[in-house]
Amino acid sequence: MTIHVFAGLAEDLGARTLPWPDEGEIQSVEALERALRKCHPELTKAAFRIAVNKRYASWADEVSRLDEVALIPPVSGG
């Protein structure tokens, strides 16, 4: 399973996808975010939301390798 990364985050990471972190069993969005920040130091101070199956997720939401996951940085328009 890959995690999709968009906009400035993709540029900072040099990739549009990330592998699922190998950090034990991840069951919540909060645990996934912690694992990603640990595996990818470029994300340590980055602001982003996590979407699961094309919907913004809260930290308590469940997540698995079978879900479609995306890291979405803040956006602005005008």
Secondary structure as the mmCIF struct_conf table of DSSP 4:
data_model
#
loop_
_struct_conf.conf_type_id
_struct_conf.id
_struct_conf.beg_label_comp_id
_struct_conf.beg_label_asym_id
_struct_conf.beg_label_seq_id
_struct_conf.end_label_comp_id
_struct_conf.end_label_asym_id
_struct_conf.end_label_seq_id
STRN STRN1 THR A 2 VAL A 5
HELX_RH_AL_P HELX_RH_AL_P1 ALA A 7 LEU A 13
TURN_TY1_P TURN_TY1_P1 GLY A 14 GLY A 14
BEND BEND1 ARG A 16 ARG A 16
STRN STRN2 THR A 17 PRO A 19
HELX_LH_PP_P HELX_LH_PP_P1 TRP A 20 PRO A 21
BEND BEND2 GLU A 23 GLY A 24
STRN STRN3 SER A 28 SER A 28
HELX_RH_AL_P HELX_RH_AL_P2 VAL A 29 CYS A 39
HELX_RH_3T_P HELX_RH_3T_P1 PRO A 41 LEU A 43
TURN_TY1_P TURN_TY1_P2 THR A 44 LYS A 45
STRN STRN4 ARG A 49 VAL A 52
TURN_TY1_P TURN_TY1_P3 ASN A 53 LYS A 54
STRN STRN5 ARG A 55 TYR A 56
TURN_TY1_P TURN_TY1_P4 TRP A 59 ALA A 60
BEND BEND3 ASP A 61 ASP A 61
STRN STRN6 GLU A 62 GLU A 62
TURN_TY1_P TURN_TY1_P5 ARG A 65 LEU A 66
BEND BEND4 ASP A 67 ASP A 67
STRN STRN7 VAL A 69 ILE A 72
#
